[in-house]
Amino acid sequence: MADKEIENLQRDLQALRQDVSSLTDSLKKMSAERVNAGLDSARASGEKFRQQAEEATRNLEQEIEARPFTSVLAAFGVGFIIGKLLDR
């Protein structure tokens, strides 16, 4: 009877090992999928930010071309204020 119980325990232990292995594989796959989804999201956000930066640059260039004197005065004023703040 003891041999039969040992064989049953060994089978149960083998089945448990297989279940743990299967669970580990599933967790690895899920983690990889989440990482890939995160990377895709980061890439999309980066692309959106790049497009917005390009648009803002084009708008600024158009504003400077439309009003060059005002743009130069504004840049001088901002530079002057920053210089005074950093001079302290």
C-alpha positions as CSV (number, residue, x, y, z in Angstrom):
1,M,0.0,0.0,0.0
2,A,2.8,2.4,0.8
3,D,4.3,1.9,-2.7
4,K,1.0,2.7,-4.3
5,E,0.7,6.0,-2.2
6,I,4.3,6.9,-3.2
7,E,3.5,6.4,-6.9
8,N,0.3,8.5,-6.5
9,L,2.3,11.3,-4.8
10,Q,5.0,11.2,-7.5
11,R,2.3,11.5,-10.2
12,D,0.6,14.3,-8.4
13,L,4.0,16.0,-7.9
14,Q,4.7,15.6,-11.6
15,A,1.3,17.1,-12.5
16,L,1.9,20.0,-10.1
17,R,5.3,20.7,-11.8
18,Q,3.6,20.7,-15.2
19,D,0.9,23.1,-14.0
20,V,3.5,25.4,-12.4
21,S,5.5,25.3,-15.7
22,S,2.4,26.1,-17.7
23,L,1.5,29.0,-15.4
24,T,5.0,30.4,-15.6
25,D,4.9,30.3,-19.4
26,S,1.5,32.0,-19.4
27,L,2.8,34.8,-17.1
28,K,5.8,35.3,-19.4
29,K,3.6,35.6,-22.4
30,M,1.2,38.1,-20.6
31,S,4.2,40.2,-19.4
32,A,5.6,40.3,-22.9
33,E,2.3,41.4,-24.4
34,R,2.0,44.1,-21.8
35,V,5.5,45.4,-22.5
36,N,4.8,45.4,-26.2
37,A,1.5,47.3,-25.7
38,G,3.4,49.8,-23.5
39,L,6.0,50.3,-26.1
40,D,3.4,50.8,-28.8
41,S,1.7,53.4,-26.7
42,A,4.9,55.2,-26.0
43,R,5.8,55.2,-29.7
44,A,2.4,56.6,-30.5
45,S,2.7,59.3,-27.9
46,G,6.2,60.2,-29.1
47,E,5.0,60.5,-32.7
48,K,2.0,62.6,-31.6
49,F,4.3,64.9,-29.6
50,R,6.7,65.2,-32.6
51,Q,3.9,66.2,-34.9
52,Q,2.7,68.8,-32.4
53,A,6.2,70.2,-32.1
54,E,6.6,70.4,-35.8
55,E,3.2,72.2,-36.1
56,A,4.1,74.6,-33.3
57,T,7.4,75.3,-35.1
58,R,5.7,76.0,-38.4
59,N,3.2,78.3,-36.6
60,L,6.0,80.2,-34.9
61,E,7.9,80.6,-38.2
62,Q,4.7,82.0,-39.9
63,E,4.2,84.4,-37.0
64,I,7.8,85.6,-37.2
65,E,7.5,86.1,-41.0
66,A,4.2,88.0,-40.6
67,R,5.5,90.3,-37.9
68,P,9.4,90.3,-37.9
69,F,9.8,93.6,-35.9
70,T,7.4,92.5,-33.2
71,S,9.0,89.1,-33.0
72,V,12.5,90.7,-32.5
73,L,11.2,93.0,-29.8
74,A,9.5,90.2,-28.0
75,A,12.6,88.0,-28.2
76,F,14.7,90.9,-26.9
77,G,12.2,91.5,-24.0
78,V,12.1,87.9,-23.0
79,G,15.9,87.7,-23.2
80,F,16.3,90.9,-21.1
81,I,13.9,89.6,-18.4
82,I,15.7,86.2,-18.2
83,G,19.0,88.0,-18.0
84,K,17.8,90.1,-15.2
85,L,16.4,87.1,-13.3
86,L,19.7,85.2,-13.7
87,D,21.8,88.2,-12.8
88,R,20.5,88.1,-9.2
